[in-house]
Amino acid sequence: MSYIELQEVSVNALNVAERAKSLRERLLGKKKGEAFKVPILKNINFKAQTGERIGVVGLNGSGKSSLLKAIAGIYPIDEGHMVVKGSVVPLIEMGVGFDPEVTGRQNIRLALIYSGKLDLY
């Protein structure tokens, strides 16, 4: 049985606007300030088992893609506990393999083929 479980998961990101823009600025001491962590997900809890469908709805910037990237292992979690039993294939970026001429199901299939997670035969 495959499942995904998140318990009190939090993810932080560096505020890159506050750190030096280049190595030269860092070496010459012309930095804007120290980079600090900004919370992008805080205390997320849920469990999804094989066959369940989960919808993630929210405004722009609310953390939907960040949640999916954390589950896929792209973003490390800073707090909490996450268990992913089974395989996770991140199909987050729509620009890769997205073809407006085919259905959503066909686009997913193409993305899986491109990533090597699905054989043609």
Sine and cosine of phi, psi and omega as CSV:
sin_phi,cos_phi,sin_psi,cos_psi,sin_omega,cos_omega
0.00,0.00,0.83,-0.56,0.04,-1.00
-1.00,-0.04,0.52,-0.85,0.07,-1.00
-0.31,-0.95,0.28,-0.96,0.09,-1.00
-0.79,-0.61,0.78,-0.62,0.01,-1.00
-0.71,-0.70,0.77,-0.63,0.06,-1.00
-0.87,-0.49,0.75,-0.66,0.04,-1.00
-0.80,-0.60,0.92,-0.39,0.05,-1.00
0.79,0.62,0.66,0.76,-0.05,-1.00
-0.98,0.20,0.75,-0.66,0.08,-1.00
-0.78,-0.62,0.61,-0.79,0.02,-1.00
-0.76,-0.65,0.72,-0.69,0.04,-1.00
-0.89,-0.45,0.42,-0.91,0.07,-1.00
-0.77,-0.63,0.43,-0.90,0.07,-1.00
-0.97,0.25,0.67,-0.74,0.11,-0.99
-0.99,0.14,1.00,-0.10,-0.11,-0.99
-0.96,0.28,-0.29,0.96,0.01,-1.00
-0.93,0.38,-0.39,0.92,-0.07,-1.00
-1.00,-0.09,-0.09,1.00,-0.02,-1.00
-0.98,-0.18,0.19,-0.98,-0.02,-1.00
-0.87,0.50,0.62,-0.79,-0.04,-1.00
-0.98,0.21,-0.42,0.91,-0.05,-1.00
-0.56,-0.83,0.23,-0.97,0.06,-1.00
-0.89,0.45,-0.61,0.79,0.01,-1.00
-0.86,0.51,-0.73,0.69,0.03,-1.00
-0.87,0.49,-0.63,0.78,0.00,-1.00
-0.91,0.42,-0.72,0.70,-0.04,-1.00
-0.94,0.35,-0.57,0.82,-0.01,-1.00
-1.00,0.07,-0.04,1.00,0.04,-1.00
0.98,0.21,0.27,0.96,0.00,-1.00
-1.00,-0.10,0.79,0.61,-0.01,-1.00
-0.99,-0.10,0.46,-0.89,-0.02,-1.00
-0.97,0.23,-0.44,0.90,-0.06,-1.00
0.40,-0.92,0.11,-0.99,0.00,-1.00
-0.98,0.20,0.60,-0.80,0.09,-1.00
-0.94,0.35,0.61,-0.79,0.05,-1.00
-0.73,-0.68,0.33,-0.94,-0.06,-1.00
-1.00,0.08,0.66,-0.75,0.02,-1.00
-0.89,-0.45,0.78,-0.63,0.01,-1.00
-0.94,0.34,0.76,-0.65,0.08,-1.00
-0.92,-0.40,-0.38,0.93,0.15,-0.99
-0.68,-0.74,0.67,-0.74,-0.04,-1.00
-0.67,-0.74,0.86,-0.50,0.10,-0.99
0.81,0.59,0.82,0.57,0.01,-1.00
-1.00,0.06,0.73,-0.68,0.03,-1.00
-0.75,-0.66,0.79,-0.62,0.22,-0.98
-0.11,-0.99,0.28,-0.96,0.05,-1.00
-0.67,-0.75,0.73,-0.68,0.05,-1.00
-0.78,-0.62,0.76,-0.65,0.00,-1.00
-0.95,-0.31,0.17,-0.99,-0.01,-1.00
-0.78,0.62,0.75,-0.66,0.05,-1.00
1.00,-0.01,-0.26,0.97,0.03,-1.00
-0.99,0.16,0.52,-0.86,0.06,-1.00
-0.91,-0.41,0.74,-0.68,-0.01,-1.00
-0.88,-0.48,0.75,-0.66,0.10,-1.00
-0.96,-0.27,0.74,-0.67,0.03,-1.00
-0.93,-0.38,0.92,-0.40,-0.09,-1.00
-0.86,-0.51,0.65,-0.76,0.03,-1.00
0.05,-1.00,0.21,-0.98,0.02,-1.00
-0.95,0.33,0.27,-0.96,0.10,-1.00
-0.84,0.54,0.71,-0.70,0.02,-1.00
0.99,0.12,0.14,0.99,-0.04,-1.00
-1.00,0.07,-0.14,0.99,0.09,-1.00
0.95,-0.31,0.21,0.98,-0.02,-1.00
-0.87,0.49,-0.80,0.60,0.00,-1.00
-0.92,0.40,-0.58,0.81,0.02,-1.00
-0.90,0.44,-0.62,0.78,0.06,-1.00
-0.88,0.47,-0.73,0.68,0.00,-1.00
-0.90,0.43,-0.61,0.79,0.03,-1.00
-0.93,0.37,-0.56,0.83,0.07,-1.00
-0.92,0.40,-0.69,0.72,0.01,-1.00
-0.89,0.45,-0.61,0.79,-0.01,-1.00
-0.97,0.22,-0.15,0.99,0.01,-1.00
1.00,0.04,0.13,0.99,0.03,-1.00
-0.97,0.25,-0.68,0.74,0.08,-1.00
-0.98,-0.22,0.78,-0.63,0.06,-1.00
-0.97,0.25,0.57,-0.82,0.06,-1.00
-1.00,0.08,0.59,-0.81,-0.03,-1.00
-0.99,-0.12,-0.48,0.88,0.00,-1.00
-0.59,-0.81,0.36,-0.93,0.06,-1.00
1.00,-0.03,-0.24,-0.97,-0.09,-1.00
-0.67,-0.74,0.73,-0.68,0.02,-1.00
-0.75,-0.66,0.72,-0.69,0.07,-1.00
-0.83,-0.55,0.81,-0.59,0.09,-1.00
-0.85,-0.53,0.97,-0.24,0.00,-1.00
-0.98,-0.22,0.89,-0.45,-0.11,-0.99
0.90,-0.43,-0.18,-0.98,-0.02,-1.00
-0.96,-0.27,0.54,-0.84,0.03,-1.00
-0.84,-0.54,0.79,-0.61,0.04,-1.00
-0.90,-0.44,0.95,-0.33,-0.03,-1.00
-0.97,0.25,0.88,-0.47,0.09,-1.00
-0.89,-0.46,0.84,0.54,-0.16,-0.99
-1.00,0.04,-0.73,0.68,-0.08,-1.00
-0.99,0.17,0.90,-0.43,-0.07,-1.00
-0.95,0.31,-0.33,0.94,-0.03,-1.00
-0.93,0.36,-0.42,0.91,-0.04,-1.00
-1.00,0.04,0.92,-0.39,0.06,-1.00
0.97,0.22,0.13,0.99,-0.01,-1.00
-0.99,0.11,0.84,-0.54,0.00,-1.00
-0.82,-0.57,0.91,-0.41,-0.04,-1.00
-0.93,0.38,-0.16,0.99,-0.03,-1.00
-1.00,0.10,-0.20,0.98,-0.04,-1.00
-0.87,-0.50,0.15,-0.99,-0.03,-1.00
-0.96,0.27,0.22,-0.97,0.05,-1.00
-0.87,0.50,-0.68,0.73,0.02,-1.00
-0.87,0.49,-0.67,0.74,0.02,-1.00
-0.92,0.39,-0.59,0.81,0.06,-1.00
-0.90,0.44,-0.65,0.76,0.04,-1.00
-0.90,0.44,-0.69,0.72,0.02,-1.00
-0.87,0.49,-0.70,0.71,0.03,-1.00
-0.88,0.48,-0.68,0.73,0.01,-1.00
-0.89,0.46,-0.64,0.77,0.05,-1.00
-0.91,0.42,-0.63,0.78,0.03,-1.00
-0.91,0.41,-0.71,0.70,0.00,-1.00
-0.87,0.50,-0.60,0.80,-0.04,-1.00
-0.99,0.11,-0.06,1.00,0.01,-1.00
0.99,0.16,0.19,0.98,-0.02,-1.00
-1.00,0.00,-0.13,0.99,0.00,-1.00
-0.66,-0.75,0.78,-0.62,0.03,-1.00
-0.99,0.12,0.47,-0.89,0.04,-1.00
-0.96,0.27,-0.38,0.93,-0.09,-1.00
-0.95,-0.32,0.00,0.00,0.00,0.00
